[in-house]
Amino acid sequence: MKWIGVLLLISMSTALGWEWGRALKQRPKHIQLFLQSLQILEAEMVYSQVPLQEAFQIIGKKIPNPIAIFYQEVAEELKNQEKDFDEIWSGGVRKLIEQSSLQKSELEILIQFGRTLGQHDIEQQQKHLKLTNLYLEEQWKKAAERFNTYGKLSNVLGLLCGIFLALLFI
Amino acid sequence: MNEILRLFPPYFQDRIEDLVSRRWSQLQEIRVRMHQKIEFIFDSSICWLDKPLPTKKEAIYILNQLSEYSLYRMEEELRNGYITIEGGHRVGIAGGIIMSDRRVKAIQPVSFFNIRIAKQKKGCADGLMPYIYDGSYHHTMILGAPQSGKTTVIRDICRQIAIQSDSNRSKKVTIVDERSEIAASIRGVPQHDVGERTDVLDACPKAEGMMMAIRTLSPDILVVDEIGAANDVEAIIEASQAGVKVICTIHASDMADLYRRPTLQKLLDESIFERFLLLGQGKKIGKLMHAFDSDGKQINLKRRGGGIEMDWRTAFN
């Protein structure tokens, strides 16, 4: 009986450690994807001058998940046009944060960005895009750093924590 | 009327529908002003929507609906002060003006909207067609005071000329639509029925557009709205020399107004236009008051019998 408990404890904490490591690894990737999507968005806005909904659909096809789903969903919601853009966007961003490895710090940046989308002329819009790019890049650097320091450690750390706890209980 | 209702937030839509109910066909304008009652102008009456009053939030909502949440696409429209929406309706906007290099750069924030409901009156030019065509087309100038329906009439003329038909009345038409009023194009696609054989140069300066059309589109008939500038006149003379018939409108309440305009002098001296059709004001759009030929002599087809009018209709419909 005791040994089963010990085994469970160790495998649990190992899994948690893995999960943590995965999130650490995914976060810079997801931020990078979002940065890419902003680049496409800028091109669609400035050169093709398509409406946002169409631009989102285009991005949804070009960028891999989970960012693609976010854009597709927002584009879909924009069709029924009863809500404010701001609401639709921030609702989408919240969902994205849940489903991806993006974190609270990104949430604020993206919601702020949503408030400016489609409300200004091209020059202003480009400035806001640049600003959002800068913020996200900063987050990306931080996330990459965190991954470098804790990434490899996390897997082992989970296992070790499990063993340590097991020893304590025995 | 969905394309108009959708501009308003949902909690306005029901009230507007209640107020207008069956009078959509009489509605001419809806005027939205921040913190003022929304004004509805019908053919013969005016109504106000007492509650709720539009605020900044609603103004932004309307603007977002107009631009499909994409104001960055509206640069040109914000500069010109009007936006064409589906169905050919036009929304005039006003508010704070932003200047740059002594020119209007944009209107922002927008706090006044004038939603002008477009109505295409098919057949409103029936009375004019016999003057424009009697075996061949004539250079025609349509005169009228503001609100006399010049644009509506010229749109119907386009439609009737460019209708698909084997008869030689059907011709290729090019519209140079500088203010996007005749065809009311969105992204280059006309929202009004301007005939199957019509090409439209949308938002194109008249003088340049006329030359472009002659060079590349080989029209039989060239249609332009509201001429007046000196280079328009040059272009019309050029077009007439190229064998293209020109039909245009001009702001003038009678023939004397025309002779008073110095820019048109050359046009009148060379007596290019063979028909001057003066529209009357009143409820009926396209009511012809007088018709003149190139020498300024009045012509009247009615005396020759109403048969011509009938003939025209049967040939086309």
HADDOCK unambig.tbl for C-alpha pairs under 7 A between the chains (distance, minus, plus):
assign (segid A and resid 49 and name CA) (segid B and resid 73 and name CA) 5.68 0.50 0.50
assign (segid A and resid 51 and name CA) (segid B and resid 68 and name CA) 6.26 0.50 0.50
assign (segid A and resid 51 and name CA) (segid B and resid 70 and name CA) 5.43 0.50 0.50
assign (segid A and resid 52 and name CA) (segid B and resid 69 and name CA) 6.62 0.50 0.50
assign (segid A and resid 52 and name CA) (segid B and resid 70 and name CA) 5.85 0.50 0.50
assign (segid A and resid 82 and name CA) (segid B and resid 10 and name CA) 6.82 0.50 0.50
assign (segid A and resid 85 and name CA) (segid B and resid 69 and name CA) 6.87 0.50 0.50
assign (segid A and resid 118 and name CA) (segid B and resid 69 and name CA) 5.22 0.50 0.50
assign (segid A and resid 118 and name CA) (segid B and resid 70 and name CA) 4.05 0.50 0.50
assign (segid A and resid 118 and name CA) (segid B and resid 71 and name CA) 4.94 0.50 0.50
assign (segid A and resid 118 and name CA) (segid B and resid 72 and name CA) 6.12 0.50 0.50
assign (segid A and resid 119 and name CA) (segid B and resid 70 and name CA) 6.72 0.50 0.50
assign (segid A and resid 119 and name CA) (segid B and resid 71 and name CA) 5.35 0.50 0.50
assign (segid A and resid 120 and name CA) (segid B and resid 71 and name CA) 5.71 0.50 0.50
assign (segid A and resid 120 and name CA) (segid B and resid 72 and name CA) 5.73 0.50 0.50
assign (segid A and resid 121 and name CA) (segid B and resid 71 and name CA) 6.13 0.50 0.50
assign (segid A and resid 121 and name CA) (segid B and resid 72 and name CA) 4.19 0.50 0.50
assign (segid A and resid 121 and name CA) (segid B and resid 75 and name CA) 6.42 0.50 0.50
assign (segid A and resid 122 and name CA) (segid B and resid 72 and name CA) 4.91 0.50 0.50
